[in-house]
Amino acid sequence: MAATRILVVEDEFLIALDIAGVLEQAGIAVIGPVGTVTEAMNAIAHEEMSGALLDAHLAGEPVVRIADALKAKAIPFAFVSGYGLEQLPAAYRGVPLVKKPFTGKDLLDAVARF
């Protein structure tokens, strides 16, 4: 199934706008962007989505709760991070990683795997 509604979790405003713009230009509806764990958890609880792009570090807040909530609802996701795999939560090192800086193709390739 093609991803049609993607949650964007990113705390850097300009990066969030860039991600949302790439997705929207490709015809994908964007939920958010949201920049906190609380906002992400609320979106996961109340929105229908086909996947998520998750910043690995939200202003010092751990993102494991978000990853756990996505996994519990069987929502596929990819991390978007300037850090390497070793910096991701240990339980989620097998999740796809889009490295910052990214290209639009990098993001769309990740979403295509959802």
Biopython code that builds the backbone (N, CA, C, O; Angstrom):
import numpy as np
from Bio.PDB.StructureBuilder import StructureBuilder

atoms = [
    (1, "MET", "N", (0.847, -1.189, 0.000)),
    (1, "MET", "CA", (0.000, 0.000, 0.000)),
    (1, "MET", "C", (0.888, 1.246, 0.000)),
    (1, "MET", "O", (1.859, 1.309, 0.755)),
    (2, "ALA", "N", (0.574, 2.217, -0.821)),
    (2, "ALA", "CA", (1.345, 3.450, -0.886)),
    (2, "ALA", "C", (1.049, 4.305, 0.337)),
    (2, "ALA", "O", (-0.091, 4.405, 0.791)),
    (3, "ALA", "N", (2.106, 4.915, 0.856)),
    (3, "ALA", "CA", (1.947, 5.807, 2.004)),
    (3, "ALA", "C", (1.204, 7.059, 1.549)),
    (3, "ALA", "O", (1.608, 7.719, 0.591)),
    (4, "THR", "N", (0.124, 7.374, 2.239)),
    (4, "THR", "CA", (-0.674, 8.535, 1.848)),
    (4, "THR", "C", (-0.775, 9.591, 2.943)),
    (4, "THR", "O", (-1.037, 10.759, 2.657)),
    (5, "ARG", "N", (-0.565, 9.183, 4.212)),
    (5, "ARG", "CA", (-0.617, 10.124, 5.341)),
    (5, "ARG", "C", (0.566, 9.818, 6.253)),
    (5, "ARG", "O", (0.636, 8.756, 6.871)),
    (6, "ILE", "N", (1.489, 10.768, 6.324)),
    (6, "ILE", "CA", (2.726, 10.561, 7.061)),
    (6, "ILE", "C", (2.824, 11.570, 8.200)),
    (6, "ILE", "O", (2.666, 12.774, 8.003)),
    (7, "LEU", "N", (3.089, 11.048, 9.392)),
    (7, "LEU", "CA", (3.365, 11.893, 10.553)),
    (7, "LEU", "C", (4.823, 12.335, 10.480)),
    (7, "LEU", "O", (5.723, 11.512, 10.315)),
    (8, "VAL", "N", (5.045, 13.629, 10.602)),
    (8, "VAL", "CA", (6.402, 14.181, 10.621)),
    (8, "VAL", "C", (6.689, 14.675, 12.034)),
    (8, "VAL", "O", (6.022, 15.577, 12.540)),
    (9, "VAL", "N", (7.698, 14.067, 12.660)),
    (9, "VAL", "CA", (8.102, 14.427, 14.023)),
    (9, "VAL", "C", (9.507, 15.006, 13.936)),
    (9, "VAL", "O", (10.480, 14.272, 13.762)),
    (10, "GLU", "N", (9.608, 16.322, 14.056)),
    (10, "GLU", "CA", (10.885, 17.027, 13.899)),
    (10, "GLU", "C", (10.818, 18.322, 14.690)),
    (10, "GLU", "O", (9.868, 19.091, 14.546)),
    (11, "ASP", "N", (11.838, 18.570, 15.537)),
    (11, "ASP", "CA", (11.809, 19.762, 16.377)),
    (11, "ASP", "C", (12.504, 20.982, 15.760)),
    (11, "ASP", "O", (12.359, 22.092, 16.273)),
    (12, "GLU", "N", (13.244, 20.796, 14.685)),
    (12, "GLU", "CA", (13.871, 21.926, 13.990)),
    (12, "GLU", "C", (12.899, 22.432, 12.934)),
    (12, "GLU", "O", (12.595, 21.727, 11.972)),
    (13, "PHE", "N", (12.411, 23.659, 13.118)),
    (13, "PHE", "CA", (11.339, 24.207, 12.298)),
    (13, "PHE", "C", (11.645, 24.142, 10.796)),
    (13, "PHE", "O", (10.806, 23.683, 10.022)),
    (14, "LEU", "N", (12.815, 24.589, 10.379)),
    (14, "LEU", "CA", (13.127, 24.628, 8.954)),
    (14, "LEU", "C", (13.253, 23.229, 8.359)),
    (14, "LEU", "O", (12.840, 22.995, 7.223)),
    (15, "ILE", "N", (13.819, 22.309, 9.119)),
    (15, "ILE", "CA", (13.919, 20.928, 8.649)),
    (15, "ILE", "C", (12.522, 20.320, 8.534)),
    (15, "ILE", "O", (12.226, 19.611, 7.572)),
    (16, "ALA", "N", (11.665, 20.599, 9.518)),
    (16, "ALA", "CA", (10.286, 20.099, 9.484)),
    (16, "ALA", "C", (9.559, 20.614, 8.245)),
    (16, "ALA", "O", (8.851, 19.858, 7.580)),
    (17, "LEU", "N", (9.731, 21.893, 7.934)),
    (17, "LEU", "CA", (9.096, 22.463, 6.746)),
    (17, "LEU", "C", (9.637, 21.825, 5.471)),
    (17, "LEU", "O", (8.883, 21.578, 4.530)),
    (18, "ASP", "N", (10.934, 21.560, 5.438)),
    (18, "ASP", "CA", (11.548, 20.929, 4.283)),
    (18, "ASP", "C", (10.974, 19.526, 4.069)),
    (18, "ASP", "O", (10.596, 19.170, 2.953)),
    (19, "ILE", "N", (10.912, 18.734, 5.140)),
    (19, "ILE", "CA", (10.358, 17.375, 5.041)),
    (19, "ILE", "C", (8.906, 17.435, 4.564)),
    (19, "ILE", "O", (8.516, 16.721, 3.641)),
    (20, "ALA", "N", (8.114, 18.296, 5.205)),
    (20, "ALA", "CA", (6.695, 18.412, 4.837)),
    (20, "ALA", "C", (6.550, 18.833, 3.380)),
    (20, "ALA", "O", (5.690, 18.312, 2.669)),
    (21, "GLY", "N", (7.372, 19.761, 2.931)),
    (21, "GLY", "CA", (7.296, 20.228, 1.548)),
    (21, "GLY", "C", (7.581, 19.129, 0.542)),
    (21, "GLY", "O", (6.884, 19.004, -0.465)),
    (22, "VAL", "N", (8.604, 18.333, 0.812)),
    (22, "VAL", "CA", (8.950, 17.212, -0.076)),
    (22, "VAL", "C", (7.775, 16.236, -0.166)),
    (22, "VAL", "O", (7.388, 15.816, -1.256)),
    (23, "LEU", "N", (7.219, 15.886, 0.984)),
    (23, "LEU", "CA", (6.109, 14.927, 1.004)),
    (23, "LEU", "C", (4.883, 15.482, 0.279)),
    (23, "LEU", "O", (4.266, 14.790, -0.530)),
    (24, "GLU", "N", (4.540, 16.727, 0.574)),
    (24, "GLU", "CA", (3.355, 17.330, -0.038)),
    (24, "GLU", "C", (3.508, 17.440, -1.550)),
    (24, "GLU", "O", (2.546, 17.215, -2.285)),
    (25, "GLN", "N", (4.707, 17.784, -2.026)),
    (25, "GLN", "CA", (4.932, 17.860, -3.478)),
    (25, "GLN", "C", (4.752, 16.501, -4.138)),
    (25, "GLN", "O", (4.409, 16.421, -5.317)),
    (26, "ALA", "N", (4.981, 15.444, -3.387)),
    (26, "ALA", "CA", (4.803, 14.088, -3.912)),
    (26, "ALA", "C", (3.363, 13.600, -3.749)),
    (26, "ALA", "O", (3.055, 12.454, -4.075)),
    (27, "GLY", "N", (2.480, 14.469, -3.244)),
    (27, "GLY", "CA", (1.074, 14.105, -3.100)),
    (27, "GLY", "C", (0.744, 13.368, -1.817)),
    (27, "GLY", "O", (-0.309, 12.738, -1.713)),
    (28, "ILE", "N", (1.632, 13.441, -0.843)),
    (28, "ILE", "CA", (1.432, 12.760, 0.437)),
    (28, "ILE", "C", (0.919, 13.774, 1.452)),
    (28, "ILE", "O", (1.482, 14.861, 1.585)),
    (29, "ALA", "N", (-0.142, 13.426, 2.165)),
    (29, "ALA", "CA", (-0.674, 14.292, 3.217)),
    (29, "ALA", "C", (0.252, 14.213, 4.428)),
    (29, "ALA", "O", (0.715, 13.137, 4.805)),
    (30, "VAL", "N", (0.509, 15.360, 5.023)),
    (30, "VAL", "CA", (1.406, 15.441, 6.179)),
    (30, "VAL", "C", (0.594, 15.695, 7.439)),
    (30, "VAL", "O", (-0.248, 16.592, 7.489)),
    (31, "ILE", "N", (0.864, 14.890, 8.445)),
    (31, "ILE", "CA", (0.313, 15.125, 9.781)),
    (31, "ILE", "C", (1.405, 15.837, 10.551)),
    (31, "ILE", "O", (2.513, 15.320, 10.701)),
    (32, "GLY", "N", (1.088, 17.026, 11.039)),
    (32, "GLY", "CA", (2.091, 17.840, 11.714)),
    (32, "GLY", "C", (2.618, 18.886, 10.753)),
    (32, "GLY", "O", (1.873, 19.449, 9.951)),
    (33, "PRO", "N", (3.906, 19.134, 10.845)),
    (33, "PRO", "CA", (4.899, 18.510, 11.699)),
    (33, "PRO", "C", (4.671, 18.818, 13.181)),
    (33, "PRO", "O", (4.139, 19.865, 13.551)),
    (34, "VAL", "N", (5.094, 17.865, 14.009)),
    (34, "VAL", "CA", (5.058, 18.050, 15.455)),
    (34, "VAL", "C", (6.491, 17.996, 15.967)),
    (34, "VAL", "O", (7.351, 17.345, 15.373)),
    (35, "GLY", "N", (6.739, 18.697, 17.089)),
    (35, "GLY", "CA", (8.104, 18.816, 17.556)),
    (35, "GLY", "C", (8.369, 18.336, 18.961)),
    (35, "GLY", "O", (9.473, 18.506, 19.477)),
    (36, "THR", "N", (7.358, 17.728, 19.598)),
    (36, "THR", "CA", (7.559, 17.232, 20.959)),
    (36, "THR", "C", (7.010, 15.813, 21.088)),
    (36, "THR", "O", (6.204, 15.366, 20.272)),
    (37, "VAL", "N", (7.459, 15.126, 22.114)),
    (37, "VAL", "CA", (6.956, 13.783, 22.383)),
    (37, "VAL", "C", (5.453, 13.840, 22.638)),
    (37, "VAL", "O", (4.709, 13.001, 22.129)),
    (38, "THR", "N", (5.001, 14.810, 23.412)),
    (38, "THR", "CA", (3.578, 14.940, 23.733)),
    (38, "THR", "C", (2.738, 15.114, 22.477)),
    (38, "THR", "O", (1.713, 14.450, 22.319)),
    (39, "GLU", "N", (3.166, 16.006, 21.576)),
    (39, "GLU", "CA", (2.419, 16.226, 20.333)),
    (39, "GLU", "C", (2.405, 14.969, 19.467)),
    (39, "GLU", "O", (1.386, 14.633, 18.863)),
    (40, "ALA", "N", (3.530, 14.285, 19.411)),
    (40, "ALA", "CA", (3.604, 13.060, 18.615)),
    (40, "ALA", "C", (2.680, 11.986, 19.174)),
    (40, "ALA", "O", (1.968, 11.319, 18.423)),
    (41, "MET", "N", (2.693, 11.821, 20.489)),
    (41, "MET", "CA", (1.835, 10.811, 21.117)),
    (41, "MET", "C", (0.363, 11.129, 20.876)),
    (41, "MET", "O", (-0.434, 10.220, 20.645)),
    (42, "ASN", "N", (0.000, 12.386, 20.927)),
    (42, "ASN", "CA", (-1.376, 12.811, 20.661)),
    (42, "ASN", "C", (-1.764, 12.484, 19.212)),
    (42, "ASN", "O", (-2.854, 11.972, 18.958)),
    (43, "ALA", "N", (-0.876, 12.780, 18.276)),
    (43, "ALA", "CA", (-1.165, 12.493, 16.869)),
    (43, "ALA", "C", (-1.317, 10.995, 16.654)),
    (43, "ALA", "O", (-2.227, 10.566, 15.944)),
    (44, "ILE", "N", (-0.443, 10.189, 17.254)),
    (44, "ILE", "CA", (-0.523, 8.739, 17.089)),
    (44, "ILE", "C", (-1.843, 8.209, 17.652)),
    (44, "ILE", "O", (-2.441, 7.291, 17.092)),
    (45, "ALA", "N", (-2.285, 8.790, 18.755)),
    (45, "ALA", "CA", (-3.529, 8.344, 19.391)),
    (45, "ALA", "C", (-4.773, 8.738, 18.604)),
    (45, "ALA", "O", (-5.781, 8.033, 18.652)),
    (46, "HIS", "N", (-4.715, 9.861, 17.876)),
    (46, "HIS", "CA", (-5.940, 10.408, 17.292)),
    (46, "HIS", "C", (-5.984, 10.497, 15.772)),
    (46, "HIS", "O", (-7.039, 10.790, 15.211)),
    (47, "GLU", "N", (-4.893, 10.257, 15.104)),
    (47, "GLU", "CA", (-4.847, 10.402, 13.643)),
    (47, "GLU", "C", (-4.634, 9.050, 12.985)),
    (47, "GLU", "O", (-3.962, 8.177, 13.534)),
    (48, "GLU", "N", (-5.211, 8.887, 11.807)),
    (48, "GLU", "CA", (-4.923, 7.723, 10.963)),
    (48, "GLU", "C", (-3.696, 8.087, 10.135)),
    (48, "GLU", "O", (-3.630, 9.173, 9.559)),
    (49, "MET", "N", (-2.730, 7.181, 10.076)),
    (49, "MET", "CA", (-1.520, 7.452, 9.304)),
    (49, "MET", "C", (-1.004, 6.159, 8.705)),
    (49, "MET", "O", (-1.260, 5.066, 9.210)),
    (50, "SER", "N", (-0.270, 6.313, 7.615)),
    (50, "SER", "CA", (0.311, 5.143, 6.962)),
    (50, "SER", "C", (1.797, 4.999, 7.261)),
    (50, "SER", "O", (2.427, 4.032, 6.832)),
    (51, "GLY", "N", (2.360, 5.957, 7.994)),
    (51, "GLY", "CA", (3.761, 5.881, 8.368)),
    (51, "GLY", "C", (4.191, 7.148, 9.077)),
    (51, "GLY", "O", (3.410, 8.085, 9.239)),
    (52, "ALA", "N", (5.453, 7.159, 9.498)),
    (52, "ALA", "CA", (5.981, 8.322, 10.208)),
    (52, "ALA", "C", (7.459, 8.489, 9.914)),
    (52, "ALA", "O", (8.185, 7.517, 9.706)),
    (53, "LEU", "N", (7.891, 9.742, 9.900)),
    (53, "LEU", "CA", (9.301, 10.098, 9.851)),
    (53, "LEU", "C", (9.617, 10.735, 11.192)),
    (53, "LEU", "O", (9.024, 11.745, 11.569)),
    (54, "LEU", "N", (10.552, 10.136, 11.903)),
    (54, "LEU", "CA", (10.791, 10.472, 13.308)),
    (54, "LEU", "C", (12.215, 10.946, 13.524)),
    (54, "LEU", "O", (13.165, 10.193, 13.313)),
    (55, "ASP", "N", (12.364, 12.203, 13.949)),
    (55, "ASP", "CA", (13.671, 12.727, 14.339)),
    (55, "ASP", "C", (14.165, 11.891, 15.514)),
    (55, "ASP", "O", (13.404, 11.622, 16.443)),
    (56, "ALA", "N", (15.419, 11.481, 15.482)),
    (56, "ALA", "CA", (15.948, 10.609, 16.536)),
    (56, "ALA", "C", (16.214, 11.350, 17.843)),
    (56, "ALA", "O", (16.361, 10.724, 18.892)),
    (57, "HIS", "N", (16.276, 12.669, 17.783)),
    (57, "HIS", "CA", (16.540, 13.460, 18.994)),
    (57, "HIS", "C", (15.641, 14.692, 18.979)),
    (57, "HIS", "O", (15.764, 15.544, 18.098)),
    (58, "LEU", "N", (14.739, 14.785, 19.951)),
    (58, "LEU", "CA", (13.813, 15.923, 20.035)),
    (58, "LEU", "C", (14.198, 16.813, 21.208)),
    (58, "LEU", "O", (13.682, 16.651, 22.314)),
    (59, "ALA", "N", (15.090, 17.736, 20.971)),
    (59, "ALA", "CA", (15.484, 18.705, 22.003)),
    (59, "ALA", "C", (15.740, 18.029, 23.349)),
    (59, "ALA", "O", (15.293, 18.510, 24.391)),
    (60, "GLY", "N", (16.455, 16.925, 23.315)),
    (60, "GLY", "CA", (16.798, 16.237, 24.553)),
    (60, "GLY", "C", (15.760, 15.250, 25.054)),
    (60, "GLY", "O", (16.028, 14.506, 25.997)),
    (61, "GLU", "N", (14.580, 15.227, 24.444)),
    (61, "GLU", "CA", (13.539, 14.278, 24.866)),
    (61, "GLU", "C", (13.782, 12.934, 24.193)),
    (61, "GLU", "O", (14.016, 12.893, 22.985)),
    (62, "PRO", "N", (13.735, 11.832, 24.939)),
    (62, "PRO", "CA", (13.895, 10.525, 24.303)),
    (62, "PRO", "C", (12.704, 10.205, 23.405)),
    (62, "PRO", "O", (11.558, 10.499, 23.746)),
    (63, "VAL", "N", (12.990, 9.603, 22.260)),
    (63, "VAL", "CA", (11.931, 9.299, 21.297)),
    (63, "VAL", "C", (11.470, 7.843, 21.383)),
    (63, "VAL", "O", (10.659, 7.401, 20.569)),
    (64, "VAL", "N", (11.983, 7.100, 22.360)),
    (64, "VAL", "CA", (11.609, 5.690, 22.491)),
    (64, "VAL", "C", (10.105, 5.541, 22.700)),
    (64, "VAL", "O", (9.508, 4.608, 22.163)),
    (65, "ARG", "N", (9.479, 6.428, 23.461)),
    (65, "ARG", "CA", (8.021, 6.342, 23.667)),
    (65, "ARG", "C", (7.269, 6.452, 22.348)),
    (65, "ARG", "O", (6.286, 5.747, 22.123)),
    (66, "ILE", "N", (7.739, 7.340, 21.481)),
    (66, "ILE", "CA", (7.093, 7.512, 20.176)),
    (66, "ILE", "C", (7.283, 6.245, 19.343)),
    (66, "ILE", "O", (6.328, 5.726, 18.767)),
    (67, "ALA", "N", (8.515, 5.755, 19.284)),
    (67, "ALA", "CA", (8.796, 4.533, 18.527)),
    (67, "ALA", "C", (7.971, 3.361, 19.059)),
    (67, "ALA", "O", (7.433, 2.574, 18.282)),
    (68, "ASP", "N", (7.875, 3.250, 20.378)),
    (68, "ASP", "CA", (7.078, 2.182, 20.984)),
    (68, "ASP", "C", (5.606, 2.295, 20.586)),
    (68, "ASP", "O", (4.965, 1.293, 20.269)),
    (69, "ALA", "N", (5.075, 3.516, 20.603)),
    (69, "ALA", "CA", (3.659, 3.729, 20.252)),
    (69, "ALA", "C", (3.413, 3.399, 18.783)),
    (69, "ALA", "O", (2.392, 2.798, 18.446)),
    (70, "LEU", "N", (4.340, 3.787, 17.905)),
    (70, "LEU", "CA", (4.204, 3.462, 16.489)),
    (70, "LEU", "C", (4.248, 1.947, 16.284)),
    (70, "LEU", "O", (3.439, 1.388, 15.545)),
    (71, "LYS", "N", (5.191, 1.300, 16.939)),
    (71, "LYS", "CA", (5.316, -0.156, 16.820)),
    (71, "LYS", "C", (4.058, -0.858, 17.332)),
    (71, "LYS", "O", (3.582, -1.812, 16.716)),
    (72, "ALA", "N", (3.519, -0.384, 18.462)),
    (72, "ALA", "CA", (2.322, -1.001, 19.049)),
    (72, "ALA", "C", (1.129, -0.926, 18.108)),
    (72, "ALA", "O", (0.267, -1.805, 18.131)),
    (73, "LYS", "N", (1.068, 0.116, 17.278)),
    (73, "LYS", "CA", (-0.036, 0.267, 16.332)),
    (73, "LYS", "C", (0.333, -0.242, 14.938)),
    (73, "LYS", "O", (-0.415, -0.050, 13.979)),
    (74, "ALA", "N", (1.496, -0.893, 14.838)),
    (74, "ALA", "CA", (1.981, -1.437, 13.556)),
    (74, "ALA", "C", (2.084, -0.367, 12.473)),
    (74, "ALA", "O", (1.772, -0.616, 11.308)),
    (75, "ILE", "N", (2.524, 0.828, 12.869)),
    (75, "ILE", "CA", (2.729, 1.927, 11.933)),
    (75, "ILE", "C", (4.212, 1.942, 11.567)),
    (75, "ILE", "O", (5.060, 2.128, 12.440)),
    (76, "PRO", "N", (4.534, 1.750, 10.296)),
    (76, "PRO", "CA", (5.939, 1.766, 9.904)),
    (76, "PRO", "C", (6.527, 3.169, 10.034)),
    (76, "PRO", "O", (5.823, 4.167, 9.878)),
    (77, "PHE", "N", (7.820, 3.230, 10.321)),
    (77, "PHE", "CA", (8.471, 4.529, 10.439)),
    (77, "PHE", "C", (9.937, 4.419, 10.100)),
    (77, "PHE", "O", (10.514, 3.333, 10.066)),
    (78, "ALA", "N", (10.529, 5.584, 9.846)),
    (78, "ALA", "CA", (11.966, 5.700, 9.638)),
    (78, "ALA", "C", (12.461, 6.831, 10.512)),
    (78, "ALA", "O", (11.757, 7.817, 10.731)),
    (79, "PHE", "N", (13.670, 6.685, 11.006)),
    (79, "PHE", "CA", (14.313, 7.775, 11.725)),
    (79, "PHE", "C", (14.919, 8.735, 10.715)),
    (79, "PHE", "O", (15.360, 8.333, 9.638)),
    (80, "VAL", "N", (14.934, 10.021, 11.084)),
    (80, "VAL", "CA", (15.624, 11.042, 10.307)),
    (80, "VAL", "C", (16.595, 11.677, 11.289)),
    (80, "VAL", "O", (16.181, 12.303, 12.265)),
    (81, "SER", "N", (17.904, 11.513, 11.026)),
    (81, "SER", "CA", (18.872, 11.939, 12.024)),
    (81, "SER", "C", (20.220, 12.250, 11.396)),
    (81, "SER", "O", (20.601, 11.676, 10.376)),
    (82, "GLY", "N", (20.920, 13.157, 12.020)),
    (82, "GLY", "CA", (22.297, 13.441, 11.640)),
    (82, "GLY", "C", (23.267, 12.513, 12.337)),
    (82, "GLY", "O", (24.462, 12.521, 12.041)),
    (83, "TYR", "N", (22.765, 11.719, 13.253)),
    (83, "TYR", "CA", (23.580, 10.769, 14.002)),
    (83, "TYR", "C", (23.569, 9.423, 13.300)),
    (83, "TYR", "O", (22.696, 9.162, 12.472)),
    (84, "GLY", "N", (24.522, 8.572, 13.619)),
    (84, "GLY", "CA", (24.588, 7.241, 13.043)),
    (84, "GLY", "C", (23.681, 6.264, 13.762)),
    (84, "GLY", "O", (23.039, 6.599, 14.758)),
    (85, "LEU", "N", (23.640, 5.054, 13.239)),
    (85, "LEU", "CA", (22.800, 4.004, 13.815)),
    (85, "LEU", "C", (23.097, 3.758, 15.284)),
    (85, "LEU", "O", (22.193, 3.432, 16.053)),
    (86, "GLU", "N", (24.347, 3.909, 15.679)),
    (86, "GLU", "CA", (24.720, 3.654, 17.073)),
    (86, "GLU", "C", (24.060, 4.632, 18.039)),
    (86, "GLU", "O", (23.988, 4.350, 19.235)),
    (87, "GLN", "N", (23.585, 5.749, 17.562)),
    (87, "GLN", "CA", (22.929, 6.734, 18.414)),
    (87, "GLN", "C", (21.418, 6.533, 18.511)),
    (87, "GLN", "O", (20.744, 7.229, 19.269)),
    (88, "LEU", "N", (20.895, 5.593, 17.753)),
    (88, "LEU", "CA", (19.457, 5.307, 17.810)),
    (88, "LEU", "C", (19.162, 4.442, 19.024)),
    (88, "LEU", "O", (20.052, 3.759, 19.530)),
    (89, "PRO", "N", (17.907, 4.464, 19.499)),
    (89, "PRO", "CA", (17.551, 3.557, 20.599)),
    (89, "PRO", "C", (17.897, 2.118, 20.221)),
    (89, "PRO", "O", (17.572, 1.673, 19.120)),
    (90, "ALA", "N", (18.543, 1.398, 21.111)),
    (90, "ALA", "CA", (19.066, 0.057, 20.817)),
    (90, "ALA", "C", (18.014, -0.874, 20.220)),
    (90, "ALA", "O", (18.308, -1.630, 19.294)),
    (91, "ALA", "N", (16.803, -0.822, 20.738)),
    (91, "ALA", "CA", (15.747, -1.715, 20.266)),
    (91, "ALA", "C", (15.301, -1.395, 18.839)),
    (91, "ALA", "O", (14.608, -2.199, 18.217)),
    (92, "TYR", "N", (15.689, -0.237, 18.318)),
    (92, "TYR", "CA", (15.209, 0.207, 17.013)),
    (92, "TYR", "C", (16.326, 0.431, 16.002)),
    (92, "TYR", "O", (16.142, 1.167, 15.032)),
    (93, "ARG", "N", (17.466, -0.184, 16.214)),
    (93, "ARG", "CA", (18.586, 0.008, 15.284)),
    (93, "ARG", "C", (18.348, -0.640, 13.928)),
    (93, "ARG", "O", (19.094, -0.383, 12.984)),
    (94, "GLY", "N", (17.321, -1.476, 13.814)),
    (94, "GLY", "CA", (16.976, -2.076, 12.527)),
    (94, "GLY", "C", (16.005, -1.251, 11.705)),
    (94, "GLY", "O", (15.720, -1.582, 10.554)),
    (95, "VAL", "N", (15.492, -0.171, 12.295)),
    (95, "VAL", "CA", (14.555, 0.713, 11.597)),
    (95, "VAL", "C", (15.335, 1.529, 10.563)),
    (95, "VAL", "O", (16.461, 1.946, 10.836)),
    (96, "PRO", "N", (14.762, 1.761, 9.392)),
    (96, "PRO", "CA", (15.465, 2.559, 8.387)),
    (96, "PRO", "C", (15.873, 3.931, 8.931)),
    (96, "PRO", "O", (15.177, 4.531, 9.750)),
    (97, "LEU", "N", (17.019, 4.401, 8.448)),
    (97, "LEU", "CA", (17.559, 5.692, 8.862)),
    (97, "LEU", "C", (17.790, 6.552, 7.634)),
    (97, "LEU", "O", (18.488, 6.154, 6.702)),
    (98, "VAL", "N", (17.187, 7.753, 7.644)),
    (98, "VAL", "CA", (17.458, 8.769, 6.634)),
    (98, "VAL", "C", (18.444, 9.738, 7.278)),
    (98, "VAL", "O", (18.120, 10.410, 8.257)),
    (99, "LYS", "N", (19.648, 9.803, 6.718)),
    (99, "LYS", "CA", (20.700, 10.643, 7.302)),
    (99, "LYS", "C", (20.516, 12.106, 6.905)),
    (99, "LYS", "O", (20.253, 12.420, 5.744)),
    (100, "LYS", "N", (20.660, 13.000, 7.898)),
    (100, "LYS", "CA", (20.722, 14.436, 7.628)),
    (100, "LYS", "C", (22.172, 14.761, 7.294)),
    (100, "LYS", "O", (23.074, 14.230, 7.942)),
    (101, "PRO", "N", (22.424, 15.602, 6.320)),
    (101, "PRO", "CA", (21.442, 16.228, 5.429)),
    (101, "PRO", "C", (20.915, 15.207, 4.424)),
    (101, "PRO", "O", (21.644, 14.332, 3.958)),
    (102, "PHE", "N", (19.641, 15.342, 4.108)),
    (102, "PHE", "CA", (18.970, 14.401, 3.222)),
    (102, "PHE", "C", (18.563, 15.107, 1.947)),
    (102, "PHE", "O", (18.559, 16.335, 1.860)),
    (103, "THR", "N", (18.222, 14.297, 0.964)),
    (103, "THR", "CA", (17.629, 14.823, -0.261)),
    (103, "THR", "C", (16.147, 14.445, -0.260)),
    (103, "THR", "O", (15.711, 13.599, 0.521)),
    (104, "GLY", "N", (15.399, 15.069, -1.126)),
    (104, "GLY", "CA", (13.999, 14.694, -1.263)),
    (104, "GLY", "C", (13.870, 13.231, -1.650)),
    (104, "GLY", "O", (12.966, 12.541, -1.180)),
    (105, "LYS", "N", (14.765, 12.755, -2.499)),
    (105, "LYS", "CA", (14.755, 11.351, -2.910)),
    (105, "LYS", "C", (14.965, 10.440, -1.708)),
    (105, "LYS", "O", (14.309, 9.404, -1.599)),
    (106, "ASP", "N", (15.873, 10.812, -0.800)),
    (106, "ASP", "CA", (16.110, 10.003, 0.403)),
    (106, "ASP", "C", (14.811, 9.828, 1.194)),
    (106, "ASP", "O", (14.477, 8.720, 1.615)),
    (107, "LEU", "N", (14.090, 10.923, 1.390)),
    (107, "LEU", "CA", (12.837, 10.869, 2.151)),
    (107, "LEU", "C", (11.785, 10.026, 1.437)),
    (107, "LEU", "O", (11.126, 9.188, 2.053)),
    (108, "LEU", "N", (11.635, 10.252, 0.140)),
    (108, "LEU", "CA", (10.613, 9.532, -0.606)),
    (108, "LEU", "C", (10.950, 8.046, -0.728)),
    (108, "LEU", "O", (10.053, 7.203, -0.739)),
    (109, "ASP", "N", (12.242, 7.725, -0.820)),
    (109, "ASP", "CA", (12.632, 6.314, -0.843)),
    (109, "ASP", "C", (12.267, 5.633, 0.480)),
    (109, "ASP", "O", (11.799, 4.494, 0.488)),
    (110, "ALA", "N", (12.482, 6.333, 1.591)),
    (110, "ALA", "CA", (12.136, 5.769, 2.905)),
    (110, "ALA", "C", (10.629, 5.556, 3.011)),
    (110, "ALA", "O", (10.183, 4.505, 3.473)),
    (111, "VAL", "N", (9.854, 6.532, 2.593)),
    (111, "VAL", "CA", (8.398, 6.447, 2.678)),
    (111, "VAL", "C", (7.870, 5.359, 1.739)),
    (111, "VAL", "O", (6.873, 4.707, 2.050)),
    (112, "ALA", "N", (8.526, 5.158, 0.603)),
    (112, "ALA", "CA", (8.088, 4.136, -0.342)),
    (112, "ALA", "C", (8.173, 2.746, 0.253)),
    (112, "ALA", "O", (7.459, 1.846, -0.190)),
    (113, "ARG", "N", (9.032, 2.544, 1.250)),
    (113, "ARG", "CA", (9.157, 1.237, 1.896)),
    (113, "ARG", "C", (8.042, 0.982, 2.917)),
    (113, "ARG", "O", (7.918, -0.133, 3.424)),
    (114, "PHE", "N", (7.237, 1.993, 3.222)),
    (114, "PHE", "CA", (6.139, 1.810, 4.176)),
    (114, "PHE", "C", (5.052, 1.020, 3.492)),
    (114, "PHE", "O", (4.018, 0.739, 4.099)),
]
sb = StructureBuilder()
sb.init_structure("model")
sb.init_model(0)
sb.init_chain("A")
sb.init_seg("    ")
for serial, (resi, resn, name, xyz) in enumerate(atoms, 1):
    if name == "N":
        sb.init_residue(resn, " ", resi, " ")
    sb.init_atom(name, np.array(xyz, "f"), 0.0, 1.0, " ", f" {name:<3s}", serial, name[0])
structure = sb.get_structure()
